[in-house]
Amino acid sequence: MKKKRYITKISMLSASILLAVSALFGFAFTSPVLAAPYGCGTYGSESYQANCPAPSATPSSSGGTGTPTIEAPAGDNTVIILNTYEDFFNDTGITVTNLEVGDVLGFCIDTGTVGCSATEADFYSATIKSIDLSDSDNPILTITFAPTPFDVDFKKGETKKFDLDKDGTEDVEVTFVDLVDGHAIITMKKINPSSTNTTAPNKTARNTTTTDESEASQSTVWLWVIGVGATLCAIIAIVIVLRRRNRTRTVNW
């Protein structure tokens, strides 16, 4: 009887351990799922985000790109507002996967994470125009930028920067990351000019200061050399004059 109770206790303990381990591994390998407000607006309407719920979370990093990633839903002419995601403004940018021909990435270059819509003066769009698979190893992605339409071809892995408002400052950076099952993966980020223009002048100022100090120290050294040389010459001249006077006095005596 005692032996049966002992076996029962061991079985219950083993089951508890297995349940705990299963729960632990289940928690470790469960990733958050983002319900993104994609495609709930209409292209060309008052706002792409009309009647769209606000995003409840920041996209998690996935897909092997090393940057925060969102996935475009299946369907025609999907519209994604990049300003919705804070990572669009960070150095890593935001990576969008599962993009098809006709999908649109909308963004504002001056507006922040709130209030970006097609009615804003700083609103721009990047539409997937075509995907050339004639060379499967080197696909070419064509993106149409608007509102003043122009097409740009990207090779896989290629990154390009654009000054969309023609003010002399680059606004966005676009990278064609890869093509998976005929769907494009793109990384886009808003370029912050203030983060790139503040360091260079400081470096120049420090270099100038160092150069001025070096020149000043060299000038001081030369002044010392000239001063010492002049002093030695003066001493030698005095000694020569004194010796001549002594000789003259000796002859007169």
C-alpha positions as CSV (number, residue, x, y, z in Angstrom):
1,M,0.0,0.0,0.0
2,K,2.8,2.4,0.9
3,K,4.6,1.5,-2.3
4,K,1.5,2.4,-4.4
5,R,1.2,5.8,-2.6
6,Y,4.9,6.4,-3.2
7,I,4.5,5.6,-6.9
8,T,1.4,7.9,-7.1
9,K,3.2,10.8,-5.5
10,I,6.1,10.4,-7.9
11,S,3.7,10.3,-10.9
12,M,2.0,13.5,-9.7
13,L,5.3,15.2,-9.1
14,S,6.5,14.3,-12.6
15,A,3.3,15.6,-14.2
16,S,3.7,18.9,-12.3
17,I,7.2,19.2,-13.6
18,L,6.2,18.5,-17.2
19,L,3.4,21.0,-17.0
20,A,5.7,23.7,-15.6
21,V,8.3,23.1,-18.3
22,S,5.7,23.1,-21.0
23,A,4.3,26.4,-19.7
24,L,7.7,27.9,-19.5
25,F,8.6,27.0,-23.1
26,G,5.2,28.0,-24.4
27,F,5.8,31.5,-22.9
28,A,9.3,31.8,-24.2
29,F,8.4,31.0,-27.8
30,T,5.2,33.0,-28.0
31,S,5.6,36.3,-29.8
32,P,3.2,39.3,-29.7
33,V,0.9,39.8,-32.6
34,L,0.2,43.3,-33.8
35,A,-3.3,44.1,-35.1
36,A,-2.3,46.9,-37.4
37,P,-4.9,49.2,-39.0
38,Y,-4.1,48.3,-42.6
39,G,-6.3,49.0,-45.5
40,C,-9.3,50.3,-43.5
41,G,-9.2,53.6,-45.4
42,T,-9.6,54.3,-49.1
43,Y,-6.9,55.5,-51.4
44,G,-7.6,59.1,-52.5
45,S,-10.2,59.7,-49.9
46,E,-10.1,62.3,-47.1
47,S,-7.9,60.2,-45.0
48,Y,-6.3,56.8,-45.3
49,Q,-7.0,56.2,-41.6
50,A,-10.6,57.1,-41.7
51,N,-12.5,54.9,-39.2
52,C,-9.2,53.1,-38.4
53,P,-8.5,52.0,-34.9
54,A,-5.4,53.4,-33.3
55,P,-2.4,51.0,-33.2
56,S,-2.2,49.3,-29.8
57,A,1.4,48.3,-29.8
58,T,4.8,48.9,-31.5
59,P,5.7,46.2,-34.1
60,S,8.1,43.6,-32.8
61,S,11.3,42.7,-34.6
62,S,10.9,39.7,-36.8
63,G,11.6,38.3,-40.2
64,G,15.4,38.2,-39.9
65,T,15.8,41.8,-41.0
66,G,17.1,43.2,-37.8
67,T,14.6,46.1,-37.8
68,P,11.0,46.4,-36.4
69,T,8.8,44.6,-38.9
70,I,5.2,44.8,-40.0
71,E,3.4,42.6,-42.5
72,A,1.1,43.9,-45.2
73,P,-2.2,42.0,-45.3
74,A,-3.2,40.1,-48.4
75,G,-5.5,42.1,-50.7
76,D,-5.4,44.6,-53.5
77,N,-4.1,48.2,-53.1
78,T,-3.3,47.9,-49.4
79,V,-2.5,51.3,-47.8
80,I,-0.1,51.6,-44.8
81,I,0.6,54.9,-43.1
82,L,4.2,54.7,-41.9
83,N,3.8,57.6,-39.5
84,T,1.7,55.4,-37.3
85,Y,4.9,53.6,-36.2
86,E,7.5,55.4,-34.2
87,D,10.2,53.2,-35.7
88,F,9.7,55.1,-39.0
89,F,11.5,58.0,-37.3
90,N,14.3,55.9,-35.7
91,D,17.7,55.0,-37.2
92,T,16.6,51.4,-37.7
93,G,13.5,52.4,-39.8
94,I,10.5,50.2,-40.2
95,T,10.5,47.1,-42.4
96,V,7.3,46.1,-44.3
97,T,6.9,42.6,-45.6
98,N,4.5,40.8,-47.9
99,L,4.1,43.8,-50.3
100,E,2.5,43.2,-53.7
101,V,2.1,45.3,-56.8
102,G,-0.4,48.1,-56.1
103,D,0.3,48.3,-52.3
104,V,0.9,51.9,-51.1
105,L,3.1,53.2,-48.3
106,G,1.9,56.6,-47.2
107,F,3.9,59.0,-45.0
108,C,4.3,62.6,-44.0
109,I,7.8,64.2,-43.8
110,D,7.0,67.0,-41.4
111,T,4.1,65.6,-39.4
112,G,4.7,63.3,-36.5
113,T,3.0,60.0,-35.5
114,V,-0.4,61.7,-35.2
115,G,-2.4,63.5,-37.9
116,C,-0.7,62.2,-41.1
117,S,-3.3,61.9,-43.9
118,A,-3.6,62.5,-47.6
119,T,-5.0,66.0,-47.0
120,E,-1.7,67.1,-45.4
121,A,0.6,69.3,-47.5
122,D,3.6,67.2,-46.5
123,F,2.0,63.9,-47.5
124,Y,3.8,61.5,-49.9
125,S,3.3,58.0,-51.1
126,A,5.4,55.1,-52.4
127,T,3.5,52.6,-54.5
128,I,4.8,49.2,-55.6
129,K,4.5,49.6,-59.4
130,S,6.2,46.4,-60.6
131,I,8.4,43.5,-59.7
132,D,10.7,42.3,-62.4
133,L,11.5,38.6,-62.0
134,S,13.2,38.0,-65.4
135,D,16.4,37.4,-63.4
136,S,15.4,35.5,-60.4
137,D,18.7,36.0,-58.6
138,N,18.6,39.8,-59.2
139,P,14.9,41.0,-59.0
140,I,14.2,44.6,-59.7
141,L,11.5,46.5,-57.8
142,T,10.0,49.7,-59.2
143,I,8.4,52.2,-56.8
144,T,6.3,55.2,-57.9
145,F,6.7,58.2,-55.6
146,A,3.8,60.8,-55.5
147,P,2.1,63.3,-55.5
148,T,4.5,64.4,-58.3
149,P,4.9,60.9,-59.8
150,F,8.3,59.6,-60.6
151,D,9.5,56.0,-60.8
152,V,12.6,54.5,-59.2
153,D,14.1,51.1,-59.8
154,F,15.7,49.2,-56.9
155,K,18.0,46.2,-57.1
156,K,17.8,43.7,-54.2
157,G,19.8,45.1,-51.2
158,E,20.0,48.6,-52.7
159,T,19.4,51.7,-50.6
160,K,18.5,55.1,-51.9
161,K,17.7,58.5,-50.3
162,F,15.2,61.1,-51.6
163,D,14.7,64.8,-51.2
164,L,11.0,64.8,-51.9
165,D,10.1,68.4,-51.2
166,K,13.2,69.7,-53.1
167,D,14.5,71.8,-50.2
168,G,18.0,70.5,-50.4
169,T,17.6,68.1,-47.5
170,E,17.0,64.3,-47.9
171,D,13.7,63.3,-46.4
172,V,13.4,59.5,-46.6
173,E,15.7,56.4,-47.0
174,V,14.3,53.3,-48.9
175,T,15.9,49.9,-49.0
176,F,14.8,46.9,-51.1
177,V,15.6,44.2,-48.6
178,D,14.5,41.0,-50.4
179,L,11.8,39.2,-52.4
180,V,10.1,36.2,-50.8
181,D,7.5,34.2,-52.8
182,G,7.0,37.1,-55.1
183,H,6.4,39.6,-52.2
184,A,8.7,42.5,-51.6
185,I,10.3,43.4,-48.3
186,I,11.1,47.1,-47.9
187,T,12.7,49.2,-45.1
188,M,11.9,52.9,-44.9
189,K,12.9,55.5,-42.5
190,K,12.4,59.3,-42.1
191,I,15.8,61.0,-42.2
192,N,16.3,63.5,-39.3
193,P,18.7,66.2,-40.6
194,S,19.4,67.6,-37.2
195,S,21.0,64.3,-36.1
196,T,23.5,64.4,-39.0
197,N,24.4,68.1,-39.0
198,T,25.3,68.7,-35.4
199,T,28.5,66.6,-35.1
200,A,30.5,67.7,-38.1
201,P,30.9,71.4,-37.1
202,N,32.1,70.3,-33.7
203,K,34.7,68.0,-35.1
204,T,35.9,70.8,-37.4
205,A,36.2,73.2,-34.5
206,R,38.2,70.7,-32.5
207,N,40.6,70.1,-35.4
208,T,41.1,73.8,-35.9
209,T,41.8,74.4,-32.3
210,T,44.4,71.6,-32.3
211,T,46.1,73.1,-35.4
212,D,46.2,76.6,-33.9
213,E,47.7,75.2,-30.7
214,S,50.4,73.3,-32.6
215,E,51.3,76.4,-34.7
216,A,51.5,78.5,-31.5
217,S,53.8,76.0,-29.8
218,Q,56.1,75.8,-32.8
219,S,56.3,79.6,-32.9
220,T,57.2,79.7,-29.2
221,V,60.0,77.2,-29.8
222,W,61.5,79.2,-32.7
223,L,61.3,82.4,-30.5
224,W,63.3,80.6,-27.8
225,V,65.9,79.3,-30.3
226,I,66.3,82.8,-31.8
227,G,66.6,84.4,-28.3
228,V,69.2,81.9,-27.1
229,G,71.2,82.3,-30.3
230,A,71.1,86.1,-30.1
231,T,72.2,85.9,-26.4
232,L,75.2,83.7,-27.3
233,C,76.3,86.0,-30.1
234,A,76.1,89.0,-27.7
235,I,78.3,87.2,-25.1
236,I,80.9,86.1,-27.7
237,A,81.1,89.7,-29.0
238,I,81.6,91.1,-25.5
239,V,84.3,88.6,-24.8
240,I,86.2,89.5,-28.0
241,V,86.0,93.2,-27.3
242,L,87.3,92.7,-23.7
243,R,90.2,90.6,-24.9
244,R,91.3,93.3,-27.4
245,R,91.2,96.0,-24.8
246,N,93.3,93.9,-22.4
247,R,95.9,93.3,-25.2
248,T,96.0,97.1,-25.9
249,R,96.6,98.0,-22.3
250,T,99.4,95.4,-22.0
251,V,101.3,96.8,-25.0
252,N,101.0,100.4,-23.7
253,W,102.5,99.4,-20.4
